[in-house]
């Protein structure tokens, strides 16, 4: 049965390659294309730190997995490295043959080697090095016999080989690049119409003789190490133990086991062999790179005097029915409200919380927090509510990867302000994105209350970057269901949910029922129709269910941004199409459509169809009950399926195949088309 599913990590690499494809699109603003190279590189760094590190631990016997053997882990790491090396060639081609010439057309000369530097800049660079860089250089000798230098995670180092003047054996040094003191990209004096940029490390390379007097410099190359960043927390422990584990283990993230050694591919083999011996690097950890590593830093590439037209993104709009003088509470009492970020302003959710702070009948506010923004307006508003006499409860997920420390610090701040904090549930992550505002009269009787269920985090920063949707409703059944969910998070057993679908309770049975109903319609000669939009599809049980539906004649469209382990184009999947959309904003919403014989059922919520989401997390999904909002979400899905600018089909070989062989400007670009659609509804 293995060949019925794509491998999860190879599928993810297919997605990341789709990100890289955006850098090749010359219809995009140049700095947006450059930013996609940065995103591609940053994604790959995290992938090695988490996924590849896990496989490597199994391959070397450090850990044991129920899901893969030592041999399969070894084979997978080799397969990953092979595909990454192939993609590196493509990234290198796009960067050198397309991005650099495009910059030059805009009169931005981006030096790639010290040898390219114009004579007029050479004295300037010597002076700049002596005054600004040299004080921070600290070369450390490298020896096979004794390790006296530790390569920190994701830091760039310059490895240097030199010989004493007058003869002698080769000596080796490494130097950490001083990026904490100086920018990675240095802007040089303008000459005529031309602006000039240079990598900091290239300025250092050009001045190595100053750092090493008495030596002849033979060669120098950039290197870096990626370390295992997946901290293992015993999530069956109690809350206090989990807190202590987080405090202790996040500090060790920077010194984790090596999972990747990236080096300039032009480095001579004997130099590479020396470094491998000195730092105990094994061949499977080697990943060749270009002369400049860490291209995620390109997000900070200067645009001198804004000579290149800046990226123009759709700006978040405010609904006229919800301006600052209107009550969201009163609006939602009349009609459910659906917001789509970043097309709609996240300020509306902040406004909702502000109203809860100041409305006298609001007695209680409950919120989940998975990834918290720094200096969060959401958190500050919840603190204001607590200080205003409201009972505020916030569930904080401590095990949100890379956000553990920030979540813990934020939780302690909220707790000090009088907010009740519920930490991680042993054995589970809480990934639901929900908020509840409860109102009562003076006698304690429940008044109309409000629920908010979203596909995205309560994070005002990511709300400008991620495409998410959120529903406000005062439907009493949904409000009561959400109240039960929060009580469950506080320890109540055996909840019964009537409208909400909650992972580990009623989500999978209901999904199986909904799919089964479409299969029955198809068998009766009626139209069975399913459209599923999500970030990832990996659970074999749900994939098999979709295969069954396809074989029964159900027409299925999947809009999956990232991992998709379902294989299209097979006899058992002949009625399934997989669409992948990558554009200005990160597609993050989870929207599910079931045709239901012409009376569509639509759902919105937090889970992808990954095993971790369906079986090891608390996730929440709400049905969309308002007829107009159903039509709105259906229209959004229709627009996305008609996208021929930024949508690809994923084929049976994991290739990203453009829907239109040469995407034209006049073709539908779903993010921008949907923005205009929402704008027209103002």
Steps between C-alpha positions, in 0.01 A plus 500: 500500500803728538495597133149641542643801683771752426767522769419790725839671487549455126156656452607793719808550282267517199311781676819688585612472139168660404601791725827527309307508171362840602853644486500417129178691425614819325147646518550547875676801653872423518530521879203268540686244288807550719283452808382163371862382487526611863182311595617189314833507685342565840250216448780263413700595810208416730431179306852374568489602865177312565412236244846396378635513855231252607582259215872534565447412867326179393762428232783523755317306771468800733121460506251227415190556289189289453456652155839433338793262524866594508536399135193692381621809690841476332339464157266792563779735611693407186191562286442838669860609447487395136186706437638799696817490290288500183302799626823676594604492135170662406522761774854580392390540138208729588713713731797542267335501159182689583507691829849655473451616136157642594660701782761626256227619262379719789855636544568288809837327470517219755863388524527122540877470539777734622653478151200680348552815708555816296836676564311804632361288785814315602647767727155564652466130585849485655413795721155362582651166599763652730257736674174302511575128465850421623428571872243216500709232330612216726666216306510166681748226399360163393680174570413138437641411839319751717171680447535848641218659302129423507294576190172650610172421333428685175791742546721576203870433539791560268740206486852609401806303393838674508872432514770673708714731291831330433350150497328258731190285536152626412309654788123532525281759671131573525348844562140573594354769278413810710138532386383598848718810468471580129242441225550208263477731198720810475402790276798657324532854358295565188683543168303687235156341471613178664451388858727234646442226758738241643486206739679568829690172474644599163645816655659280766639262236660793318680604820616170647863612473424767763362238739787256441830691470790264461295252298423437136125449463430197283117500487185565701144367486172555682364218716213455742338230708130434554426336834211291626245750634224255589502506878343187646254588774331227702151627439349234728653691793301740715486872427780605737732234360425607142577862590835399647579286197426793268718736701789252500484344156445805279841620618654183355350552155808685378731213593297210358646220291625587152242426231658692210845633416467752216811606314607691192487236225824638350697402811784256413440144616805491726382818678154347545650175628700692759189679631303175506768340715534802728125539564407131473275551197382187317432494124121478547508840674667676207287740296685703235408866465607807308779739597238697696296302753195597706318664212200541730677829581401628155178623659718786631670582170508882471302672227712817463284812485209266418626497143314171443121542532398356838262207544138615496283263699123524547447712810269371775157656466258593775136412464285811493242321713764459770664838532618616839160641594306180435453202731624165373285340770184659361594408145566135586171481690327562167726300269809280509814679387783347297835677471783409264853608595711672381240638259292617796666686784587305813403818686142369489595214733682747728187716493298193603726453804489873585124481500515205737725704732254787527160326472361479859308178437812311389601282792748261345745476208671176392771477232753247371850617413730287284748748350504838673635816337763692694355813664160359406201733488280193555679419827499863614125516439440181700706648785283814483191280523632328813584836654148614417351223711432239231580138562757417232625149425772436243619159391868529407667222301854469631598242240460728195835438330739800498246704701542320832697775675285785371179317594629428849613860558168633373308257719690608810427864417128426460494297821654791690217721368233270645423287194436131559753305297446140393818340370560202271288190541720194568537294183326754276553828322215748484497641149141633493468873426191601697371781721187525712332805656230421759244757614272480804249730663515612864320183608753276325273399213675440168450776244587482131864395483755477220728237353790547263652205312795558269749322276786725617671603821404808701815670380472845348836465322432174317147624424665734248689216331279190524173451310254384768129518575308545824133478596319711760166354612257521787330173402417357846583142402848597379553727802406213735721257309793738528434544871512119534830496314657749743366300794655191342834682487459557873446131569130424442450147364284360220368815332223479240522743207199574282629735228874532559725224369785441743801278432523194731126518559261524206708633209608177326160324531329802347754529218449133418124553502521805272727319252278193516193709416670636186591142403138391540381789282748400229386137513142621451605676180491843664792736529741432783724802556777579750739798511757499779733794561778449756873533559586132513348158429692207645278267705483164315154418637345820364692466172361148460152638565549753218626221273178308577293807421683548172437140400132547587485789252523799735663801333772627735714813486776542755660841554805401705781752541766279652536130575268278299559126532201409281610391152279636220480359150459137606210266433391529862529884492375573148238748626739694724689815401763662723554876470783691668493881529806707593476877478550823695331369815545162665186295436408382849121456515328164543165504318302183420210473253264204464242524220223322695277460195476871425470618861870556569654456842804715573740494791781721625761427765853432618599144400685365202451133419827393661519219753624746762200730444235231490626278784743691722359852516192687609363664184170679443288525185173689461228451243405809301124536545426839343391461136680811375824404675478153347478665159796725585723207595381300199591793278846516660559132425375546144741791447791295633417206274488734199842655579734466201766745615620360831334158516665177396370149471709249696542195278572134575875574496473787752569752226347848524326534163372843400129498423577737215825415314595869497304679773376830359427822687138485392454156662332472840740559789284377784636703793461827312168398339356406839623828647315691228191287559503586873566864418194507273288374791590796724 
